[in-house]
C-alpha cells in the first residue's frame, strides 16, 4: 500500500497560501511607493524600488540553487534504485518547497516590514 506523507502536503499548501497573502500585502503597500519612484519621487521610494529588484534576483538565484540540489538528490535516488512512488511524491514536494522557500521568506518579511511602516505612518 502506498503511504504518503500527508503532513508534507498540508505544510506545502499552507506555505503557498501564506506566501500568496504576503505577496498581496506587499504589492498593496509597494504600489504607491513605486508610483512615487516612477514620478521622480523621494530617495526612500527609489531605495524601495531598488530593494525590490535586488531581493527578487537574490531569491531567484537562491531558489534555483536549492532546486538544483534537490534535483540532484532525486536523480541519485533514481540512479541507485531508491525511488519508490511514495518517495517520488516526497521528493517532488521537497523540490517545490526548496525552490519556493526563498521567495516565501522574503515575501513574508516584506509584508511584516511594510505593514509596520504603514501602521507607524498612520495618523492616530
N, C-alpha and C positions, 0 to 999 in steps of 0.2 A: 504494500500500500504506500502511496506517495504521501509523505508527511512534509507539509510546507510550513515555513516559519511565519505564521500569521502576524506575529508581533512586528516583524520587519515590514510587512505590507502596511499595517496601521501607522507605524512610525514614518514611513516614506510618504504616505498620504497626508498625515498631519503636517509634516515638514513642507510639503508642497502648498498646502492651504495657508500655512503660516507665512511662507515666502511670498505668496500672492498678496496677502493682506499687507505685508510690509512694503511690497513694491507699489501697491496702490497708494499707501500713505506717503511714501517717498515721492512718488510722481506728483501727488496733490500738493505737497509742500514745496517741491522744487520748481514747478511750472512758473509761479510768479517770480521766483528768483532768476530763472533762466530768461524770462521775458525782460526783466530789468537788465540783465547782462547783454542781451541782444540789442537793446535800445541804447547801449553805451552807458550803462548804469555804473554803480559804485564798485569799488575794488572787492568788496565782500561777495557780490554776485558773480564777478569774474572768477574769484577764487573758488566759489562753489561749483561753477561750471567746469573749471579745471580739475577739481577734486572728483567730480562725477566721471569724467572721461578717464582719468588716471585709475580710479578704482575698478572701473568696468574692464579695462585692459588687464589689470593685475588679476582680477577674478577669473577672467577667461584663460589666462596663462596658467594660473594655479589649478583651475578645473581641468584643463587639458592634460596637465602633468599627472594629476591624480587619476584621471580616466585612463591614461596610458598605462600607468602602473597596475590598475585594476584589470585592464585588458590583458596585460602580460601574465598576470596571475591566472586569468581564465584560460589563456592559451596553454600555459604549462599544465593546468589541470586536464585540459583536453588531450594534450600530447601524451600524458602519462596515464591516461585512462581513469582519472579520478572524477570525471564529470558524470554525475547522475542527474536525473530530471530535477530532483529537489535542489541539488547543488547548483544547477543551471539557473533556477529561479533566484536562489540566494545570491549568486554571482551577479545576475542582472540587476537586482536591487542594490547590491553593494556598488556596482559600477555607476548606476544612476545617482546614488547618494553621493559618491565621491566626486562626480562631475559637477553636481549642483550645489554642493556644500559651500564653496567659497562665495558664490553669488548670494546664497541664502544668508550667510553670516553678515555680509556687507549690507544687504537689504534690511535686515532686522536692526543692525546697528544704525543705519541711516534713519530709519523710521523713528527709533528712540531719540536720536540726536535732534532731528528736525522737529519732532513733537515737543521735546523740552524747549527748544528755541522758540517755537510758536507760542507755547504757554507762557514763557518768560516775557515775550514781546506783547502779549495781550494786555490791554488796559484793564484795571480792576475797578 
